[in-house]
Amino acid sequence: MYSKVTYGIPIRASKPLTTQQVNEFLAEPRNCILGTTNQDGSSQLTPVSFLWDGTAFYIIADKQRHWVKRNLQRDPRMSLVVDQGDEYRAVVAKGKAEIQDQAIGEMTKQILVKYFGEETGAAYFDELEERENPNRILVVLKPDQIQSWARDDGEEN
């Protein structure tokens, strides 16, 4: 049996987001799918939380995770997509990732607050700090390329 899902009005066209629209879109707590390359050339896709500061994406990770240990340390090329399917908006970024393992506390806290709110995010951060996980890192992507798009119904925003 085929799915009976409906998707609303078909998309007639799309247009790039402005820099301000990209920044506002990425400031919201959205799902991000990160892509790395496995040793055999296949794709490794991983959902992650992130923070965008206008120039780079910051992602909390554990350096023992497959996508970090086996993929990024061998081949730092990475891509990611943040999308909102119901509004047909997306940002795709590509570049070489950097692993940051020093002075990551403040950025880690900002990511947790973004996704969990001020009180819960700060409490979660405090718990992480108490555990002193030496494998906790930030993966930083300063994109070489960013693409974005949004539904274009011919109306001015």
Buried (B, 14 or more C-beta within 10 A) or exposed (E): EEEEEEEEEEEEEBBEBEEEBBBEBBEEBBEBBBBBBBEEEEEBEBEBBBBBBEEBBBBBBEBEBEBBBBBBEEBBBBBBBBBBEEEBBBBBBBBBBBBBEEEBEEBBBBBBBBBBEEEEBBEBBEEBEEEEEEEBBBBBBEBEEBEBBBBBEEEEE
